[in-house]
Amino acid sequence: MKNGKTIVIGVIGSDCHAVGNKIIDHVLTQQGFNVINVGVISPQEDFINAAVETDADAIIISSLYGHGELDCQGFKEKCDEAGLQDVKLYVGGNIVVGKQVWEEVNKRFLDMGFDRVYKPGTPIEVTAEDMKKDLGMIKL
């Protein structure tokens, strides 16, 4: 059963990790979201254009190859320029190179304009529940 919320997902930058992308797509579809999957090796513009075209409620950026921080630079600003100020932004996976203090990584991405940042290994079901809360689908 569809829940009326449209989510753009994809793997940013030069990252070609397709398996996780398919799992995210499957789980979110099962949860009732209308999933727009821009696929792998996707530049910022692919996410933004898909969100504009589909009037998306949220964007989930995945990265597994460690360069998510670089690939996400300026993303919030580009979203704002495209009229997507109200779209919730999520990012997760192996989003930085090497072992770094999670609290510092989390803060950097929040400072970049993301609404939620997920550690490597976070189940997509956790993100789905957070989105339901953030998008007003679950009364707190």
N, C-alpha and C positions, 0 to 999 in steps of 0.2 A: 504494500500500500504506500503510495507516494505521500510525502509529508509537505510538499509544496515548496521546499527549499532547494535552491540550485547551488551546487558547489563545483568550482573549477579546481581540478587537481592536475598535477604533473610533476615531472622531475626536471629541475632547473639546470641551466648551464650545459656543460659538456658531459653530464652524467647520463649513462645509458642503462641504469639499473631498472629493468622493466618488471621484474618479478614483484617487487614491493609495490610498484605502481598498480599492477593488476590486482593485488590483494586489497589495497586501499579502495580501488574502484568497486570491487566485489562487495566488500563489507559495507561501504557507504550506500551502495545500491540496495543491499538487503535491508539497511536501516531506513529505507524510504526516500533517501535523497535523490534528486535529479543530478547525476554526476556528468560533468563535462570534462573529459580527460584529454588534455593537450599532449599527453604522451611523454616521451623521454627526450633528452637533449633539447629542451625548450628554453628559448630566451624569455626574458621578462615580458616582452611584448605579446607573446602567445597567450600568457595567462591574462594579461590586461585586456587584450582584444576579445578573448572568449568571455570574460566577465562582463564587458560592455555589451556584447552581442546577445548574451543570454540573461541580462539583468540579474547576475549572480548575487547571492547573499554572502558568500565566503569564498576564499581562495586558500587552498592548502598546497604549499610548496614542499616537495621532498628533495633531499639531497643525501647521497650515500658516499660520495667520493671525497668529501672533506672540504670542498670549496664553496659551500653554501653561503658563508659569510661574504665572500667576494661577489658571488653571483646575485646576492640579494641587495647589494648596495644601491640605494636610491629607489628601491621598489615602491615604498609607501608614497614617496613624492610623485612618482609616475602614476600611481593609482589615483592620487588626489587630482592631478592634472587631467586625468581621463574622466573625472566625475564620479569616482568610486570611493568617496570619502566614508560612506557608511558600510562598505564591504569589510567583513571581518577577515583578518589575515593570520594564517597559521603557518608555522614552519617546523619541520622535524626531520630526524634522521641523524646521520653523521655529518653535521653541518659545519664543523670546524676541523682543522688539521690537528692531529695529535691529541694527546690527553690534556684537557684544559679543565680548570675549575668550573663546574657546571653553573654555579651561581653567576659567575662573570660572563659566561657565554649567554645565559638566559638574559641578563641585563643588557648586553650589547644588542641582542635582537629586539628586545622590547624597546630600547632606545631608537632602533631603526624603524619602529612603527608597527611591529607585529603585535597582535593581541595575545597570542599564546605561542610558546616555544616548547618543543618536545624533545626529551633526551633520546638518544639511540635506544632502540628496543621498546619504546612505548607502544603498547597495542593500539591499533587504529580505533578500537572500540572506545578507548578513553577519549580520544579526540572527538569521536562522534557524540559522546555524552556531553562533552564540553560545548560542542557546537549547538546541541539542542538547548542547552542553558543559555548560551550567548545569543542565540537567535530567537529566544522567547518561546521555545517550544515546550519547555519544562518550567513549571512555576516553582520558584525558589522559596 
